[in-house]
Amino acid sequence: MTTVANTLAAGTGSGVVISSCQVCENPELKHVLFLGYMPPVNQMRLIGEVPEEQPSYPTSLLYCSRCELVQLGLSVDPEIIFPPGYPYTSGTTRILRENFADLHRESCELLALRPEDLVIDIGSNDGTLLKNFQDHGHKVLGIEPTDVGRLALERGIPTLQNYFRPDVARKVRSEHGPARVITAANCFAHIEDVHSITDGIIELLAPKGVFISESHYLIGLLDRLQYDTVYHEHLRYYSLRSLRYLLEMHGLEVFHARHIPTHGGSIRVYAARKGDYPVRETVQKIIDSEPHGADMVDRLSRFRNEVMISKLRLMAMLHEIKSKGERVCGISAPSRASTLVTYLGLDDAIVDYVVEIQGSLKIGKYLPGTLIPVIEEGRIFEDQPEYAIIFSWHIADELAPKLRERGYKGKFIVPLTEPRII
């Protein structure tokens, strides 16, 4: 890996180059991987719209040897990354629903939560996480910047539609009181200026309050070759070591951590003010298992080469299929699909369409930066295309049998870790 002094920046004026580490401000960042110029994964044009100019931004991974944070090389304006019409809803994914039910159960056992305890979820989306606490009598409040928050309000889950900032934290505390639990599920790695965000969390925490974060786990990303999860919504890729470094800068102590299956491999981390809770052996066990120092540098270098090989294998597979005149569709349109499609240069001549479950907010739109339409999944049973790429490949074992049961007769392509046909 080579040291990066400056990172390529798109000429739109809406991206800020990461010239020093987002956590420790180390200016000596090392280049890991460049995936090309990517469109914002949550900006999807309506089917039938005439193609027009659409922004794209350099997508590179950088590594800080001081705090060992792996991070994106460009920070894009949050209003571009999280537009009002944000199309993602967590409640449509079974594994997320089960995970949030597990988070409720585990936190109640660990923290002996009482009904009067306030639980606040940052980036609360459609309220799926908070619904578990609300159903068990806890006071809840969601903070969600996009229009998806309206879905939570319709479900009776109190939700403040705003970006989380220190001034918002002060306002929430004055109106609702301090929180016994603050959760940030798959968003603590996304928000700019992580230090002010962490300060806002601490300001909101009650005495003995606990911050619970869930983030895509760097080591799992490397081991399972999940380069498709690298896009501009994800500013930081935490190991437990780098996340602990950040939290300790603010006087927070990690006292419990565990692996969870969401998003192809994540980590749930419990932190509180130093000394509030005994530190469990789970923390050191995970940290001891992580590569660091020279071992991490070597692991990241191998990752770069493995990504290149995986891309070439998948392209060769698709070349053979299309040379025979056979059809290919896509199964599901997660944000990660946009990275895979853009990095491989897929278009509607290669992938005819992508299907999503009924009710998805992505139906009726194109995949970002393409003219590949997203349509209701019933189409696949009518057309019976010869092949279907499972873009949500991390839940392929769940999706493939269900589609078989419903009558799909073609073959599935699992694009990562090693592309294969099932």
Buried (B, 14 or more C-beta within 10 A) or exposed (E): BEEBEEBBBBEEEBBEBBBBBBBBEBEEBBBBBBBBBBBBBBBBBEBEEEEEEEBBBBBBBBBBBBBBBBBBBBBBBBEBBBBEEBBBBBBBBEBBBEBBBBBBEBBBEBBEBEEEBBBBBBBBBBBBBBBBBBEEEBBBBBBBBBBBBEBBBEBEBBBBBBBBBBEBBEEBBEEBBBBBBBBBBBBBBBBBEBEBBBBBBBEBBBEEBBBBBBBBBBBBBBBBBBBBBBBBBBBBBBBBBBBBBBBEBBEBBBBBBBBBBBBBBBBBBBBBBEEBBEBBEBBEEBBEEBBBEEEBBEBBBEBBEBBEEBBEBBBEBBEEBBEEEEBBBBBBBBBBBBBBBBBBEBEEEBBBBBBBEEEBBBBBBBBBBBEBBBBBBEBBEEBEBBBBBBBBBBBBEEBBEEBEEEEBEBBBBBBBBEBBEE
